[in-house]
C-alpha cells in the first residue's frame, strides 16, 4: 500500500523536472494540481508524463475570460505535446459550481465512453483583467480544473462534437446554479418578511418556510440537469 509520503516524493520530482521557476507560480500550480491524487495513481505514471499532462492543462486554462469555461479535447503525442497517452484527454477549466463532474460524465456516458483517469483539483486562481493567471494559492477565487482520460477518439470530428457537447453541459449547469441562487435569495427575503410580521400569500409563505435559517444553507439546486450518475463505477485508474 502506497503512503502519502510516496505521493509527495513523486510530486517533488515533478516540480524539480519543471525547471527554473523564478516567481514560484509553476511549482505552486503543480503541487496544488496533484495534491489530492492518490499516491498509487501518481506512482503509476512517470514524473515526466505527470509534468507534461499538468502543463498541458495549464496551457488550456492560462487564459480564460471571466465566467467562461474552456474545454480542450486532444490525443497527446510525444512530439508536439511532450507526452503520449493511449486515450483521448479532456481538459476543462471553469468556475467552481455543483454538478460539474457529474454533468460531464453524463455526456461521456451518453456516448459509451469509458473513463480511465480523473484529476480534479479545485485551484485558487487570481487572473488579470484580460483573464491571464497571475497567482495561484489560498485567498483567490476557486476554479474547477478537470482532467479526464477517456476511450480514444481518433476522428477530429468526434473530438469536436464531444467538446461542443461538454460546452453545452457546462452552460446548462451555469444556468441552473444561477437560477437556484436567485430563487434562494427571493425565498430568503420572503422568510425575513414573515419573521417581521409582514403579510405574505400562503403559497409563498409555505415555500419560504423551507428557507428558514439553518435550512437554506443545506438546500441544493433543483435537479434541472438530469440526475447525476457516474459513467464508470469505482475510481478511475490511469491508463498506460
Helices and strands as residue ranges (DSSP letters): H 4-17, H 25-34, H 39-43, H 47-61, E 70-74, H 78-81, E 88-95, H 100-110, E 115-119, E 122-127, E 133-136, E 142-150, H 156-196, H 202-209, G 216-218
